[in-house]
Amino acid sequence: MNDPPQDRSQPLAPHRPLTFELFAFRFRFRAMESLYLPPGKAGNVIRGTLGRIFRKFVCAPGCPGARTCGQRSVCAYARLFEPTAIAEGPSGLADWPRPFVIRAAHLDGRRFRPQEQFHFDLNVFEMRDPALAYFAFSFSQLMREGLGPGRPGAELIAIHQFESTGQAGAQGMDDDAEPRLGAQIFDGHILSDPQPLILALNILSLDALSLSASSNKSLNHTQPAPSPADPVPQPSAHTDTRTSVAATGQRIRVRFLTPTELKAEGRVVREPEFGVLFARVRDRLHTLRSLYGEGPLPLDFSAAGERARAVKLIGSDLRWEMSERRSGRTGQTHPLGGFTGWAEYEGELAEFVPYLRAATWTGVGRQTTWGKGHIEVQR
């Protein structure tokens, strides 16, 4: 990065809007038979089924595997499901993170009757080619391939996209802009081109942090009415981009909605000190942006880390949860543990909140593809 030296005592204030972009979709289905998703494993079941169908659809019958395939540089399956680096990435990554996450924790332990509807969300970070047509086709095959134990059929009936609201200006999106569930881009027959969701990473005023009940009410007014048995957990990210710096001594609460596993100095942490949490959020956004988006974050990592460590963890209510997943492709078992609950922080938080908001869409920590590390930010 060839940026001019930054004043290490001050937060980074970009001259132009700094953003993180993604595609965010909601897939809605109708169960054709009685369908059950095991507790703690809905995301893994969906991911495994998607990968199996995707590979069958995209790859040639004689393909030796994504890691050795001669076509891997142009193969949609390799790029999305096994993105082994074909060039050096950030910090010399040998294996790139998958450019998508599945949000399906609300389906854990749920059973659906025939004709009952359900949904899950898919966030895609590959901005050059989100491969929505591949995802849509693969999920449309659930009618034949099935989902969950016994593989009962499910029909894909609609895809909606999350959208930015407000108008773009000199500082990015309008102050009151927030993502909402927007246009239907697939009606079961015709697929339209998606539009990206643009999240601002600018410093903002914490006065804008109304991420609790009022945020949920606003989002609920814009969504299609769910079925009674189909709860709709809402993302809490906004696209507020005000650039004033908040007063000191502000507080936020971060809720860890699904098991979250964070590491510091090579060890798993049991309490999310803010310096550790921000470092993992920053690294995740930086890596995804570098590999699949606009490029590396123009951020002084060391100075930002120092300021993050000055923010105090002042309270928490956390519990450790254990689960595991079994790979249908390799047969290996992988732990899916982590902490859930909430942690409250106090300090000069203004520059960090936009990154936390973006992380509500990307997840943070290990195994985010399956839905781990889903966080929510509240004041």
C-alpha positions as CSV (number, residue, x, y, z in Angstrom):
1,M,0.0,0.0,0.0
2,N,1.5,3.3,-1.1
3,D,-0.6,5.7,1.0
4,P,1.1,8.7,2.6
5,P,2.1,8.3,6.2
6,Q,-0.8,8.7,8.6
7,D,-0.9,10.6,11.9
8,R,-0.8,7.6,14.2
9,S,-2.7,9.5,17.0
10,Q,-5.8,10.1,14.8
11,P,-8.4,7.8,13.3
12,L,-8.2,7.3,9.5
13,A,-10.6,9.7,7.8
14,P,-10.7,8.9,4.0
15,H,-11.0,11.7,1.5
16,R,-13.5,9.7,-0.5
17,P,-16.1,7.2,0.8
18,L,-14.5,3.9,1.8
19,T,-16.9,1.0,1.2
20,F,-17.3,-2.7,1.5
21,E,-19.6,-4.3,-1.2
22,L,-21.4,-7.6,-1.4
23,F,-24.4,-9.3,-2.9
24,A,-27.0,-10.3,-0.2
25,F,-29.9,-12.6,-1.1
26,R,-32.8,-14.3,0.5
27,F,-33.9,-17.6,-0.9
28,R,-37.4,-18.7,-0.2
29,F,-38.6,-22.3,-0.5
30,R,-41.7,-24.5,-0.2
31,A,-41.3,-27.9,1.4
32,M,-42.7,-30.6,-0.8
33,E,-42.5,-33.3,1.9
34,S,-42.0,-33.2,5.7
35,L,-38.6,-31.6,6.0
36,Y,-36.4,-31.5,9.1
37,L,-33.1,-29.7,9.8
38,P,-31.1,-30.9,12.8
39,P,-30.3,-28.6,15.7
40,G,-27.1,-26.6,15.2
41,K,-26.6,-28.0,11.7
42,A,-28.9,-26.2,9.3
43,G,-26.1,-24.1,7.7
44,N,-23.9,-27.2,7.4
45,V,-26.7,-29.2,5.8
46,I,-27.4,-26.4,3.3
47,R,-23.8,-25.9,2.5
48,G,-23.1,-29.6,1.9
49,T,-26.2,-30.0,-0.3
50,L,-25.3,-26.8,-2.3
51,G,-21.7,-28.0,-2.8
52,R,-22.8,-31.4,-4.0
53,I,-25.3,-30.1,-6.5
54,F,-23.1,-27.3,-7.6
55,R,-20.2,-29.7,-8.4
56,K,-22.5,-32.1,-10.2
57,F,-23.8,-29.2,-12.4
58,V,-20.5,-27.3,-13.1
59,C,-17.7,-29.9,-13.1
60,A,-17.0,-32.5,-15.9
61,P,-17.7,-36.1,-14.9
62,G,-14.0,-37.0,-15.1
63,C,-12.7,-34.0,-13.1
64,P,-9.9,-35.1,-10.8
65,G,-10.9,-32.5,-8.1
66,A,-10.7,-28.8,-7.7
67,R,-7.2,-28.7,-6.3
68,T,-5.7,-30.4,-9.4
69,C,-8.1,-29.5,-12.1
70,G,-6.5,-27.8,-15.1
71,Q,-9.6,-25.6,-15.5
72,R,-9.7,-24.4,-11.9
73,S,-8.9,-20.8,-12.8
74,V,-12.1,-20.5,-14.8
75,C,-14.2,-23.1,-12.8
76,A,-17.1,-21.6,-10.8
77,Y,-17.1,-24.5,-8.3
78,A,-13.3,-24.1,-7.6
79,R,-13.6,-20.4,-7.3
80,L,-16.5,-20.5,-4.8
81,F,-16.1,-23.7,-2.9
82,E,-12.4,-24.6,-3.0
83,P,-10.7,-21.3,-3.8
84,T,-7.1,-22.5,-3.4
85,A,-4.9,-19.5,-4.2
86,I,-3.6,-19.4,-7.8
87,A,-1.6,-16.3,-6.9
88,E,-0.3,-14.9,-3.6
89,G,-3.0,-13.3,-1.6
90,P,-3.0,-11.2,1.6
91,S,-0.3,-12.3,4.1
92,G,0.6,-15.1,1.6
93,L,-2.6,-17.0,2.1
94,A,-2.4,-20.6,0.8
95,D,-6.1,-21.1,0.9
96,W,-8.5,-18.2,0.3
97,P,-11.7,-17.9,2.4
98,R,-14.8,-18.9,0.5
99,P,-16.5,-15.8,-0.9
100,F,-20.0,-16.5,0.6
101,V,-21.7,-17.2,3.9
102,I,-25.0,-19.0,4.6
103,R,-27.4,-17.6,7.3
104,A,-29.7,-20.3,8.4
105,A,-29.4,-20.5,12.2
106,H,-33.1,-19.8,12.5
107,L,-33.8,-23.1,10.8
108,D,-31.9,-25.2,13.4
109,G,-34.1,-27.9,14.8
110,R,-37.1,-26.8,12.7
111,R,-39.5,-29.2,11.0
112,F,-41.7,-28.1,8.1
113,R,-44.9,-29.7,6.9
114,P,-45.6,-30.2,3.1
115,Q,-46.3,-26.9,1.4
116,E,-44.9,-24.9,4.3
117,Q,-42.5,-22.1,3.4
118,F,-39.0,-21.3,4.8
119,H,-36.1,-19.2,3.9
120,F,-32.4,-18.6,4.4
121,D,-30.0,-15.9,3.4
122,L,-26.8,-16.1,1.3
123,N,-24.2,-13.3,1.2
124,V,-21.7,-13.4,-1.7
125,F,-18.5,-11.4,-1.7
126,E,-17.2,-12.2,-5.2
127,M,-18.0,-8.9,-6.8
128,R,-16.6,-9.7,-10.3
129,D,-19.0,-12.6,-10.8
130,P,-21.4,-13.5,-8.0
131,A,-22.5,-16.6,-9.9
132,L,-26.1,-16.1,-8.9
133,A,-27.3,-18.2,-11.9
134,Y,-25.3,-21.1,-10.6
135,F,-26.7,-20.7,-7.0
136,A,-30.2,-20.3,-8.3
137,F,-30.0,-23.4,-10.5
138,S,-28.3,-25.5,-7.8
139,F,-31.0,-24.6,-5.2
140,S,-33.7,-25.2,-7.8
141,Q,-32.5,-28.8,-7.9
142,L,-33.6,-29.4,-4.3
143,M,-36.9,-30.4,-5.7
144,R,-35.1,-33.5,-7.1
145,E,-32.0,-33.8,-4.9
146,G,-33.6,-33.1,-1.6
147,L,-32.5,-31.3,1.6
148,G,-31.7,-32.7,5.1
149,P,-32.1,-36.2,6.5
150,G,-33.9,-38.4,4.1
151,R,-33.5,-35.7,1.4
152,P,-37.1,-34.6,1.1
153,G,-37.7,-32.3,-1.8
154,A,-38.0,-28.5,-1.6
155,E,-39.1,-26.0,-4.3
156,L,-37.2,-22.7,-4.8
157,I,-40.1,-20.2,-5.2
158,A,-38.3,-16.8,-5.0
159,I,-35.1,-14.9,-4.5
160,H,-35.0,-11.3,-3.1
161,Q,-32.0,-9.1,-2.7
162,F,-31.1,-6.8,0.1
163,E,-30.6,-3.2,-1.1
164,S,-29.0,0.0,-0.1
165,T,-31.5,2.9,0.4
166,G,-31.0,6.6,0.0
167,Q,-29.0,8.5,-2.6
168,A,-25.3,8.5,-3.0
169,G,-23.6,11.8,-2.3
170,A,-20.2,13.3,-1.7
171,Q,-19.8,11.3,1.5
172,G,-21.4,8.1,0.3
173,M,-25.0,7.1,1.1
174,D,-27.5,9.4,2.8
175,D,-27.3,9.6,6.6
176,D,-30.6,7.7,7.1
177,A,-29.8,5.0,4.5
178,E,-30.0,1.4,5.7
179,P,-30.1,-2.0,3.9
180,R,-33.6,-3.5,3.5
181,L,-35.1,-6.5,1.8
182,G,-35.8,-5.2,-1.6
183,A,-36.6,-6.4,-5.1
184,Q,-37.6,-9.9,-6.1
185,I,-35.0,-11.0,-8.7
186,F,-36.2,-14.6,-9.2
187,D,-39.9,-15.6,-9.3
188,G,-39.4,-19.3,-9.9
189,H,-38.9,-18.8,-13.7
190,I,-37.0,-15.6,-14.6
191,L,-33.7,-14.5,-13.0
192,S,-32.8,-10.8,-13.0
193,D,-29.4,-9.2,-12.6
194,P,-28.6,-8.5,-8.9
195,Q,-27.4,-5.1,-7.6
196,P,-24.7,-4.9,-4.9
197,L,-25.2,-3.9,-1.4
198,I,-22.8,-1.0,-0.5
199,L,-21.7,-0.6,3.1
200,A,-19.8,2.5,4.2
201,L,-16.7,2.1,6.4
202,N,-16.4,5.9,7.0
203,I,-16.1,7.2,10.6
204,L,-19.6,8.0,11.8
205,S,-21.4,9.6,14.8
206,L,-22.6,7.1,17.4
207,D,-25.8,9.2,17.5
208,A,-26.7,7.3,14.4
209,L,-26.5,4.0,16.2
210,S,-30.2,3.2,16.5
211,L,-29.8,-0.5,15.8
212,S,-32.4,-2.0,18.2
213,A,-36.2,-1.9,18.0
214,S,-36.5,1.0,15.5
215,S,-34.2,-0.7,13.1
216,N,-36.2,-3.9,13.2
217,K,-39.5,-2.1,12.7
218,S,-38.1,-0.3,9.7
219,L,-36.9,-3.5,8.1
220,N,-40.2,-5.4,8.9
221,H,-42.2,-2.8,7.0
222,T,-40.3,-3.5,3.8
223,Q,-40.4,-7.3,3.7
224,P,-42.9,-9.8,2.3
225,A,-45.0,-11.2,5.0
226,P,-43.5,-14.5,6.3
227,S,-45.5,-17.5,7.1
228,P,-46.4,-17.9,10.8
229,A,-43.8,-20.7,11.3
230,D,-41.1,-18.8,9.5
231,P,-39.4,-16.3,11.8
232,V,-37.4,-13.7,10.0
233,P,-34.2,-12.6,11.9
234,Q,-33.1,-9.3,10.5
235,P,-29.6,-8.0,9.9
236,S,-28.8,-5.0,11.9
237,A,-26.3,-3.2,9.6
238,H,-27.0,0.3,8.4
239,T,-25.3,2.3,5.6
240,D,-25.0,5.5,7.7
241,T,-21.8,7.3,6.5
242,R,-21.6,10.5,8.6
243,T,-18.0,11.5,9.1
244,S,-18.2,13.4,12.4
245,V,-16.3,11.7,15.3
246,A,-18.4,10.8,18.3
247,A,-17.7,12.0,21.8
248,T,-15.6,9.8,24.1
249,G,-17.2,7.4,26.6
250,Q,-19.7,5.9,24.2
251,R,-21.0,2.3,24.7
252,I,-22.1,-0.4,22.3
253,R,-23.3,-3.9,22.8
254,V,-22.3,-6.7,20.4
255,R,-24.5,-9.8,20.3
256,F,-22.9,-13.0,19.1
257,L,-25.9,-14.7,17.5
258,T,-24.2,-17.9,16.5
259,P,-21.1,-19.7,17.9
260,T,-18.1,-17.4,17.4
261,E,-14.5,-18.6,17.6
262,L,-11.9,-15.9,17.8
263,K,-8.1,-16.5,18.0
264,A,-5.4,-14.2,19.4
265,E,-1.7,-15.2,19.3
266,G,-2.7,-18.6,18.0
267,R,-5.0,-19.4,20.8
268,V,-8.8,-19.5,21.0
269,V,-10.1,-16.7,23.3
270,R,-13.0,-17.2,25.8
271,E,-13.7,-13.5,26.2
272,P,-13.8,-11.1,23.2
273,E,-11.7,-8.2,24.3
274,F,-12.4,-5.4,21.8
275,G,-8.9,-5.3,20.4
276,V,-9.2,-9.0,19.5
277,L,-12.7,-8.6,18.1
278,F,-11.8,-5.6,15.9
279,A,-8.5,-7.2,14.7
280,R,-10.5,-10.3,13.4
281,V,-13.2,-8.1,11.9
282,R,-10.5,-5.9,10.2
283,D,-8.6,-8.9,8.9
284,R,-11.8,-10.5,7.5
285,L,-12.9,-7.4,5.6
286,H,-9.4,-6.7,4.4
287,T,-9.0,-10.2,3.0
288,L,-12.4,-10.4,1.3
289,R,-12.0,-6.9,-0.1
290,S,-8.4,-7.8,-1.4
291,L,-9.4,-11.1,-3.0
292,Y,-12.9,-10.4,-4.3
293,G,-13.6,-6.7,-4.1
294,E,-12.1,-3.3,-4.6
295,G,-8.7,-4.0,-3.0
296,P,-6.9,-3.8,0.4
297,L,-8.2,-1.6,3.1
298,P,-6.1,1.7,3.2
299,L,-5.8,1.4,6.9
300,D,-2.8,1.7,9.3
301,F,-3.3,-1.7,11.0
302,S,-0.9,-1.0,13.8
303,A,-2.3,2.3,14.8
304,A,-5.9,1.2,14.5
305,G,-5.1,-1.8,16.6
306,E,-3.6,0.4,19.4
307,R,-6.8,2.5,19.5
308,A,-9.0,-0.6,19.5
309,R,-7.1,-2.0,22.5
310,A,-8.0,1.1,24.4
311,V,-11.7,0.3,24.2
312,K,-12.8,-1.6,27.3
313,L,-14.9,-4.7,27.7
314,I,-17.2,-3.6,30.6
315,G,-19.6,-6.5,30.7
316,S,-20.6,-9.7,29.1
317,D,-23.0,-12.7,29.3
318,L,-21.4,-15.4,27.2
319,R,-21.7,-19.2,27.0
320,W,-19.6,-21.7,25.1
321,E,-21.5,-24.0,22.7
322,M,-20.1,-27.2,21.1
323,S,-21.2,-28.8,17.9
324,E,-19.6,-30.5,14.9
325,R,-20.0,-31.1,11.2
326,R,-19.1,-34.1,9.1
327,S,-17.9,-33.4,5.5
328,G,-19.9,-35.5,3.1
329,R,-17.0,-35.2,0.6
330,T,-14.1,-36.3,2.8
331,G,-15.9,-37.9,5.8
332,Q,-13.9,-35.8,8.2
333,T,-15.5,-34.3,11.4
334,H,-14.9,-30.7,12.2
335,P,-15.8,-28.9,15.5
336,L,-18.2,-26.0,15.2
337,G,-17.9,-24.6,18.8
338,G,-17.8,-21.0,19.9
339,F,-19.3,-18.5,22.3
340,T,-22.8,-16.9,22.0
341,G,-24.3,-14.1,24.1
342,W,-23.3,-10.5,24.3
343,A,-20.4,-8.2,25.3
344,E,-20.6,-4.5,26.0
345,Y,-17.8,-2.1,25.2
346,E,-17.0,1.5,26.2
347,G,-14.5,4.0,24.7
348,E,-13.8,6.0,21.5
349,L,-15.8,3.7,19.2
350,A,-16.8,5.9,16.3
351,E,-14.2,4.7,13.8
352,F,-14.8,1.0,14.6
353,V,-18.6,0.8,14.4
354,P,-18.8,0.8,10.5
355,Y,-16.4,-2.2,10.4
356,L,-18.6,-4.0,13.0
357,R,-21.7,-3.2,11.0
358,A,-20.0,-4.7,7.8
359,A,-19.1,-7.7,9.9
360,T,-22.8,-8.4,10.5
361,W,-22.9,-9.4,6.9
362,T,-19.6,-11.2,6.6
363,G,-19.3,-12.9,10.0
364,V,-16.2,-12.9,12.0
365,G,-13.8,-15.7,13.2
366,R,-13.6,-19.3,12.0
367,Q,-16.0,-21.2,9.8
368,T,-18.2,-18.3,8.8
369,T,-19.3,-20.0,5.6
370,W,-21.6,-22.3,7.7
371,G,-23.0,-19.3,9.6
372,K,-20.7,-19.1,12.6
373,G,-19.6,-15.7,13.8
374,H,-22.9,-13.9,13.1
375,I,-22.9,-10.7,15.1
376,E,-25.3,-7.8,15.7
377,V,-24.4,-4.3,16.9
378,Q,-26.6,-2.4,19.4
379,R,-26.3,0.8,21.3
